[in-house]
Amino acid sequence: LGANSSVASDDPAWQTEDMCISGKCLKFDGGDVITTNFSSGIGPFTISAWAKGSTGYIYSQGSDDGTQYRHRLYIASNVLTFLYYDGAAKSVTTSWEASTWHYVTAVKTASDMSLYIDGVLKNSTASNTASNVGTFHLGASGTSLNFFNGFIDEVKIYPYARSAAQVKADYNDGAA
């Protein structure tokens, strides 16, 4: 599955359709991670997913040890944060309800970053473009830090910035 070791207990568990948004989803128990060498390169991108959980990193991109990062989306103290590093850490935040499925979308353009929940823009700020290279981690920061505790479904990664209308349409398609 792409976890940080060959031990099956490190893998998130597939859940039945009645627990998920669309088909099956993954349950991260606070000790699971999926890693891939995906790189969004330099420039705009969009990452979206359905998520339901209380704490931890929905995703991060950077070093395997979690200390060097380019961008990440995480939950802490009922706050969802999209953080991007362009020479200095920039972030946008919004409140988070852990017991409900939400469609979360992080959009990075050449000049700003935006955070959407359920198809609605919640926050944005100016941010420069920087390299987005490094290992992509689903469910943690690196292979051993800040593990996600909850469910993740329908992850989508786009090599361009989706418009507000596209984000809303994606939410409406998945919520139906």
Secondary structure as GFF3:
##gff-version 3
##sequence-region A 1 176
A	DSSP	three_ten_helix	8	10	.	.	.	ID=ss1
A	DSSP	beta_strand	13	15	.	.	.	ID=ss2
A	DSSP	three_ten_helix	17	19	.	.	.	ID=ss3
A	DSSP	beta_strand	25	29	.	.	.	ID=ss4
A	DSSP	beta_strand	34	36	.	.	.	ID=ss5
A	DSSP	beta_strand	45	62	.	.	.	ID=ss6
A	DSSP	beta_strand	69	76	.	.	.	ID=ss7
A	DSSP	beta_strand	79	85	.	.	.	ID=ss8
A	DSSP	beta_strand	89	95	.	.	.	ID=ss9
A	DSSP	beta_strand	102	108	.	.	.	ID=ss10
A	DSSP	beta_strand	112	117	.	.	.	ID=ss11
A	DSSP	beta_strand	120	126	.	.	.	ID=ss12
A	DSSP	beta_strand	135	138	.	.	.	ID=ss13
A	DSSP	beta_strand	149	158	.	.	.	ID=ss14
A	DSSP	alpha_helix	164	175	.	.	.	ID=ss15
###
